[in-house]
């Protein structure tokens, strides 16, 4: 099934996932992992931790077996947000928390297609 015309990037991503197509979300996960690690190039332990938590091969297996639901995805997003908060200026903490408070419930409630 093809996506409806003129939908946003995030709607397209959700549509792909509901159709069982995960290439786009896995590519984004890889980019996100690498971008966060690049924020602290002198912290190899951070890169190792990110690679362990955002293990693409493990995510592919979880997706293939239906083991990655909206709550698990929200947990991964929360993990990335926590890592970002440790790397950003403390003055940004309130804005980051406000965004997390807005987006995480939306992800968790995304168990059924719109």
C-alpha positions, 0 to 999 in steps of 0.5 A, spaced: 500 500 500 502 506 498 502 512 503 497 518 502 499 524 498 502 530 501 503 527 508 508 529 513 515 526 514 513 523 521 506 521 518 510 517 513 514 514 518 508 512 522 505 509 515 511 505 514 511 502 520 504 500 520 505 497 514 511 493 517 516 497 513 522 499 518 528 501 513 526 509 514 526 508 522 532 504 522 536 509 518 534 514 522 536 510 528 543 509 526 543 517 524 541 519 531 546 514 534 551 517 530 549 524 531 549 523 539 556 520 539 559 525 535 557 530 540 562 527 545 567 525 540 572 524 546 567 519 550 568 512 547 564 509 553 558 513 550 559 511 543 559 504 546 553 505 550 549 508 544 551 502 540 549 497 545 542 500 546 541 502 539 543 495 536 540 495 529 541 488 528 537 487 535 532 492 533 531 488 526 530 482 530 525 485 535 521 488 529 521 482 525 518 478 531 513 484 533 517 485 540 518 492 539 511 496 541 510 503 542 512 503 549 519 500 548 520 505 542 518 510 547 523 507 552 528 508 547 527 515 545 527 517 553 534 513 553 536 518 547 533 524 550 536 523 557 543 522 553 542 528 550 540 532 556 547 530 559 551 533 553 547 539 553 547 546 557 543 546 563 540 552 561 536 547 556 534 542 561 527 545 562 526 546 554 528 539 553 524 536 559 518 540 556 519 537 549 520 530 552 513 531 556 510 532 550 512 527 545 513 521 550 506 520 551 504 521 544 509 515 542 506 511 547 499 512 545 501 510 538 499 502 538 494 503 533 494 506 526 491 513 526 
